Amino acid sequence: MDEARIIESIRQGHVNAFEEIVEHYQMPMVRYLYRLTGDLAAAQDLAQDTFFQAYRGIDSFNTHIADTCPSTTETGRQTLACQH
């Protein structure tokens, strides 16, 4: 996944491009948060909040950090965590 390309597309007004980010990272994010909380509902809520905050802050998202953070499906959730 080319996060920098998708982020730039979102910045240009293609809000549907954010769906690619959510679809790619949602399940790994929920699994990660579930391991931290032990509560599936809380993990889902936290994941939703994380994506909401990422979308709201997309203009300040540093694509250079995205290039250095892990971006595989297994560790992709860390890319968002690197921003906070």
Salt bridges, closest charged atoms under 4 A:
GLU8 OE1 - ARG11 NH1 3.85
GLU20 OE1 - ARG5 NH2 3.74
